[in-house]
Amino acid sequence: LGDVYKRQGPKLGYAEEGTYDVAKQRWHYKLNMSVLTDRIGLSGDVFVRPIDEHKCVRVSEHEVQIKIFGVGSIAERAAEKNMRDGWGKSATWMNKRLAAEQ
């Protein structure tokens, strides 16, 4: 999204909306972009998968669609990397927080 940011500048932002499905125990989210709303789609589902009685893993399934001629696929890969990095950092933070509370 770096090229998009260079063109759009500080106008580039998003608002997250989401719903939690109690029956499926999944959070579905969609990021509503402040610009290029018809060309950028970012959404996904988050849920927890048990590993054993005391451990679980958080799973995030992303969908990234960027329809900008010449940069779409590059921007999709960058957006996916940013999302993965962000979720990884939040997992590290949560694990430290949980460990400190025990």
MIBA-62738 format. One line per 8 residues: for each residue x, y, z of C-alpha. Coordinates in nm, 3 decimals, padded with zeros to 5 digits. Layout:
<recs>
X,Y,Z  ... $
</recs>
This chain:
<recs>
00.000,00.000,00.000  00.305,00.224,-00.001  00.240,00.348,-00.356  -00.122,00.413,-00.269  -00.014,00.610,00.038  00.230,00.817,-00.168  -00.057,00.915,-00.399  -00.326,00.957,-00.133 $
-00.112,01.089,00.152  -00.261,01.132,00.497  -00.614,01.082,00.356  -00.549,00.705,00.359  -00.712,00.547,00.661  -00.977,00.295,00.754  -01.257,00.216,00.995  -01.307,-00.140,01.110 $
-01.655,-00.287,01.140  -01.725,-00.635,01.261  -01.968,-00.884,01.400  -01.927,-01.179,01.632  -02.111,-01.499,01.544  -02.178,-01.667,01.878  -02.277,-02.001,01.724  -01.959,-02.023,01.513 $
-01.745,-01.838,01.770  -01.593,-01.624,01.494  -01.530,-01.252,01.462  -01.585,-01.131,01.105  -01.438,-00.792,01.024  -01.420,-00.559,00.729  -01.189,-00.261,00.693  -01.365,00.030,00.526 $
-01.103,00.241,00.354  -01.127,00.621,00.355  -01.018,00.635,-00.012  -01.049,00.407,-00.313  -01.336,00.223,-00.145  -01.439,00.059,-00.471  -01.085,-00.070,-00.534  -00.957,-00.188,-00.195 $
-01.120,-00.467,00.002  -00.975,-00.602,00.327  -01.172,-00.841,00.546  -01.140,-01.161,00.741  -01.243,-01.394,01.019  -01.076,-01.451,01.355  -01.136,-01.751,01.577  -00.962,-01.960,01.841 $
-00.867,-02.322,01.786  -00.799,-02.532,02.099  -00.467,-02.714,02.114  -00.520,-02.889,02.446  -00.695,-02.823,02.777  -00.475,-02.521,02.858  -00.363,-02.388,02.521  -00.516,-02.249,02.206 $
-00.409,-02.076,01.888  -00.572,-01.768,01.738  -00.644,-01.809,01.368  -00.701,-01.517,01.133  -00.814,-01.579,00.778  -00.768,-01.269,00.560  -00.913,-01.167,00.229  -00.727,-00.893,00.046 $
-00.844,-00.748,-00.286  -00.679,-00.446,-00.443  -00.793,-00.348,-00.791  -00.545,-00.083,-00.900  -00.390,-00.131,-01.243  -00.019,-00.196,-01.229  00.014,-00.219,-00.851  -00.278,-00.439,-00.741 $
-00.092,-00.766,-00.689  00.210,-00.593,-00.532  -00.016,-00.397,-00.299  -00.210,-00.714,-00.209  00.111,-00.888,-00.104  00.219,-00.581,00.097  -00.122,-00.557,00.265  -00.115,-00.927,00.352 $
00.236,-00.892,00.497  00.130,-00.589,00.703  -00.174,-00.776,00.834  00.033,-01.084,00.924  00.297,-00.868,01.095  00.030,-00.681,01.291  -00.141,-01.000,01.406  00.198,-01.147,01.500 $
00.284,-00.842,01.710  -00.053,-00.850,01.883  -00.006,-01.223,01.958  00.332,-01.149,02.118  00.176,-00.872,02.327  -00.115,-01.093,02.437  00.114,-01.382,02.529  00.331,-01.151,02.744 $
00.023,-01.003,02.909  -00.125,-01.345,02.986  00.208,-01.473,03.120  00.236,-01.171,03.352  -00.111,-01.236,03.494  -00.032,-01.595,03.594 $
</recs>
